[in-house]
Amino acid sequence: MHSSTAYGYDNSYVAAAVAAVPSRFTAVCSIDVMAPDAVQTFDYWLGRGCTGMRLFTTGSTLPDQATWFVDPKTYPFWEHAAAKNIPVCMQMKQEGLPLLRQIMDRFPKVTMILDHLALDTFGASRIAWGSNFPNSVGTLSELLDAARKAFSFASAEQRDWIFGRTAQRLYPKLAE
């Protein structure tokens, strides 16, 4: 998963990881969907291993819920995501959900993922663990160990979903 807070719209790091080990990784990229060349940029990253998109509409570097993702300038992006069957991960707050609903109604074929669950709750089959590496403190193995300990209360099947099966369902390339 590309970290837009660290790298902006430069997906080179995550694309390089996919290129290095394509059997193990897939890329979730971020682009400026308001840009006039958004569809061409989208295709460029698809060609470099991107199998999902992430739109950052709020978070640590953007505290308020942005509304730009419903702007008609973004419609070519949404149409392309639907046509290419690319899931879109939305980093957003719950107050943004009515706007997301507008997009979902206009583009019903786009698979939507709520990053950080939009601070809501769902079952294990709708949760995919992510490390936030390299922005989180610790090595990737330390982060995974901490997450496994945190989810030790969950059943083995729930942990299977959280640590792999959900991601494989969302990004089928991972299941190959």
Kinemage of the C-alpha trace (Angstrom):
@kinemage 1
@onewidth
@group {chain A} dominant
@subgroup {mainchain}
@vectorlist {calphas} color= white
{ca met a 1} P 0.000 0.000 0.000
{ca his a 2} L 1.491 3.288 -1.122
{ca ser a 3} L 1.962 5.905 1.604
{ca ser a 4} L 0.805 9.201 0.148
{ca thr a 5} L 1.701 10.995 3.377
{ca ala a 6} L 5.341 10.010 2.837
{ca tyr a 7} L 5.661 9.935 -0.962
{ca gly a 8} L 2.836 12.065 -2.361
{ca tyr a 9} L 1.837 10.686 -5.756
{ca asp a 10} L 5.226 9.075 -6.466
{ca asn a 11} L 4.413 5.353 -6.385
{ca ser a 12} L 7.943 4.316 -7.409
{ca tyr a 13} L 8.787 2.694 -4.073
{ca val a 14} L 5.791 0.354 -4.012
{ca ala a 15} L 6.163 -0.339 -7.765
{ca ala a 16} L 9.822 -1.281 -7.208
{ca ala a 17} L 8.771 -3.765 -4.503
{ca val a 18} L 6.334 -5.383 -6.947
{ca ala a 19} L 8.974 -5.499 -9.678
{ca ala a 20} L 11.452 -7.113 -7.277
{ca val a 21} L 9.094 -9.849 -6.062
{ca pro a 22} L 5.947 -9.940 -8.231
{ca ser a 23} L 4.945 -13.333 -6.864
{ca arg a 24} L 4.669 -11.875 -3.352
{ca phe a 25} L 3.576 -8.234 -3.774
{ca thr a 26} L 1.000 -6.152 -5.544
{ca ala a 27} L 0.768 -2.372 -5.497
{ca val a 28} L -1.957 -0.093 -4.237
{ca cys a 29} L -1.113 3.321 -5.654
{ca ser a 30} L -2.235 6.928 -5.219
{ca ile a 31} L -2.680 9.475 -7.965
{ca asp a 32} L -4.135 12.955 -8.332
{ca val a 33} L -7.584 12.003 -9.590
{ca met a 34} L -8.415 15.678 -10.233
{ca ala a 35} L -5.582 16.030 -12.757
{ca pro a 36} L -6.536 16.222 -16.431
{ca asp a 37} L -4.213 13.271 -17.154
{ca ala a 38} L -5.488 11.113 -14.248
{ca val a 39} L -6.564 8.228 -16.514
{ca gln a 40} L -3.214 8.153 -18.318
{ca thr a 41} L -1.383 8.273 -14.968
{ca phe a 42} L -3.668 5.513 -13.687
{ca asp a 43} L -2.740 3.335 -16.688
{ca tyr a 44} L 0.952 4.067 -16.194
{ca trp a 45} L 0.862 2.685 -12.640
{ca leu a 46} L -1.332 -0.243 -13.698
{ca gly a 47} L 1.479 -1.123 -16.091
{ca arg a 48} L 3.942 -1.104 -13.180
{ca gly a 49} L 2.049 -3.597 -11.024
{ca cys a 50} L -0.714 -1.507 -9.508
{ca thr a 51} L -3.843 -3.557 -8.793
{ca gly a 52} L -5.588 -1.062 -6.490
{ca met a 53} L -5.860 2.669 -5.852
{ca arg a 54} L -5.894 4.583 -2.571
{ca leu a 55} L -7.372 8.039 -2.184
{ca phe a 56} L -6.259 9.969 0.871
{ca thr a 57} L -9.077 12.328 1.850
{ca thr a 58} L -8.227 12.811 5.552
{ca gly a 59} L -5.641 11.715 8.075
{ca ser a 60} L -2.498 12.785 9.879
{ca thr a 61} L -1.483 15.350 7.253
{ca leu a 62} L -5.039 16.311 6.267
{ca pro a 63} L -7.138 16.566 9.445
{ca asp a 64} L -10.445 17.656 7.887
{ca gln a 65} L -12.539 15.461 5.600
{ca ala a 66} L -11.874 16.546 1.996
{ca thr a 67} L -14.716 16.547 -0.526
{ca trp a 68} L -12.800 16.724 -3.832
{ca phe a 69} L -13.392 13.038 -4.609
{ca val a 70} L -17.000 13.800 -5.652
{ca asp a 71} L -15.990 16.602 -8.018
{ca pro a 72} L -17.041 15.873 -11.643
{ca lys a 73} L -13.351 16.248 -12.617
{ca thr a 74} L -12.807 12.888 -10.886
{ca tyr a 75} L -15.467 11.061 -12.914
{ca pro a 76} L -13.033 9.843 -15.611
{ca phe a 77} L -10.972 8.215 -12.829
{ca trp a 78} L -14.026 6.492 -11.340
{ca glu a 79} L -15.177 5.320 -14.783
{ca his a 80} L -11.721 3.892 -15.465
{ca ala a 81} L -11.583 2.132 -12.086
{ca ala a 82} L -14.938 0.513 -12.912
{ca ala a 83} L -13.856 -0.473 -16.429
{ca lys a 84} L -10.555 -1.955 -15.216
{ca asn a 85} L -12.136 -3.591 -12.132
{ca ile a 86} L -9.637 -1.864 -9.833
{ca pro a 87} L -10.665 -1.509 -6.160
{ca val a 88} L -10.365 1.939 -4.623
{ca cys a 89} L -9.334 2.283 -0.999
{ca met a 90} L -10.729 5.418 0.646
{ca gln a 91} L -8.825 6.915 3.587
{ca met a 92} L -11.662 8.925 5.108
{ca lys a 93} L -13.715 9.729 8.169
{ca gln a 94} L -17.279 8.631 8.830
{ca glu a 95} L -18.578 12.114 7.979
{ca gly a 96} L -17.340 11.557 4.417
{ca leu a 97} L -19.543 8.475 3.947
{ca pro a 98} L -22.544 10.396 2.498
{ca leu a 99} L -20.237 11.768 -0.208
{ca leu a 100} L -18.794 8.320 -0.816
{ca arg a 101} L -22.352 7.053 -1.197
{ca gln a 102} L -22.832 9.555 -4.044
{ca ile a 103} L -19.815 8.073 -5.821
{ca met a 104} L -20.987 4.533 -5.120
{ca asp a 105} L -24.422 5.331 -6.553
{ca arg a 106} L -22.917 6.965 -9.659
{ca phe a 107} L -20.251 4.253 -10.158
{ca pro a 108} L -21.754 1.060 -8.682
{ca lys a 109} L -19.207 -1.254 -10.301
{ca val a 110} L -16.271 0.215 -8.367
{ca thr a 111} L -15.243 -1.908 -5.385
{ca met a 112} L -14.727 0.416 -2.424
{ca ile a 113} L -12.470 -0.282 0.538
{ca leu a 114} L -12.708 1.808 3.696
{ca asp a 115} L -9.144 2.392 4.867
{ca his a 116} L -8.853 2.127 8.646
{ca leu a 117} L -12.523 1.106 8.479
{ca ala a 118} L -13.504 4.793 8.420
{ca leu a 119} L -13.259 4.329 12.191
{ca asp a 120} L -16.197 1.869 12.066
{ca thr a 121} L -16.375 -1.871 12.835
{ca phe a 122} L -16.793 -4.905 10.599
{ca gly a 123} L -16.168 -8.633 10.790
{ca ala a 124} L -12.788 -10.264 10.197
{ca ser a 125} L -13.590 -11.034 6.550
{ca arg a 126} L -13.753 -7.279 5.971
{ca ile a 127} L -10.498 -6.418 7.756
{ca ala a 128} L -7.088 -6.528 6.081
{ca trp a 129} L -4.055 -5.912 8.262
{ca gly a 130} L -1.525 -3.384 7.006
{ca ser a 131} L 1.804 -2.522 8.597
{ca asn a 132} L 2.031 1.156 7.581
{ca phe a 133} L 5.713 0.299 7.017
{ca pro a 134} L 8.038 2.219 6.754
{ca asn a 135} L 6.169 5.004 8.575
{ca ser a 136} L 5.505 2.908 11.695
{ca val a 137} L 8.223 2.423 14.269
{ca gly a 138} L 9.888 -0.988 14.093
{ca thr a 139} L 10.830 -3.551 11.499
{ca leu a 140} L 8.189 -5.256 9.411
{ca ser a 141} L 8.594 -8.468 11.462
{ca glu a 142} L 8.181 -6.539 14.713
{ca leu a 143} L 5.029 -4.879 13.407
{ca leu a 144} L 3.618 -8.234 12.289
{ca asp a 145} L 4.461 -9.827 15.645
{ca ala a 146} L 2.726 -6.974 17.478
{ca ala a 147} L -0.357 -7.330 15.266
{ca arg a 148} L -0.467 -11.094 15.794
{ca lys a 149} L -0.332 -10.537 19.563
{ca ala a 150} L -3.048 -7.868 19.322
{ca phe a 151} L -5.322 -10.288 17.441
{ca ser a 152} L -4.514 -13.319 19.589
{ca phe a 153} L -8.080 -13.199 20.945
{ca ala a 154} L -9.454 -13.906 17.455
{ca ser a 155} L -10.068 -17.410 16.149
{ca ala a 156} L -7.624 -18.988 13.708
{ca glu a 157} L -10.107 -18.427 10.864
{ca gln a 158} L -10.554 -14.755 11.777
{ca arg a 159} L -6.764 -14.296 11.860
{ca asp a 160} L -6.518 -15.996 8.443
{ca trp a 161} L -8.903 -13.368 7.058
{ca ile a 162} L -7.201 -10.423 8.763
{ca phe a 163} L -3.660 -11.446 7.813
{ca gly a 164} L -4.217 -12.603 4.256
{ca arg a 165} L -7.532 -13.844 2.920
{ca thr a 166} L -9.228 -10.409 2.880
{ca ala a 167} L -6.295 -8.903 0.978
{ca gln a 168} L -6.349 -11.846 -1.454
{ca arg a 169} L -10.069 -11.341 -2.062
{ca leu a 170} L -9.591 -7.603 -2.676
{ca tyr a 171} L -6.428 -8.035 -4.761
{ca pro a 172} L -6.727 -11.455 -6.471
{ca lys a 173} L -3.188 -11.149 -7.854
{ca leu a 174} L -1.972 -11.934 -4.320
{ca ala a 175} L -3.739 -15.304 -4.392
{ca glu a 176} L -1.950 -16.479 -7.537
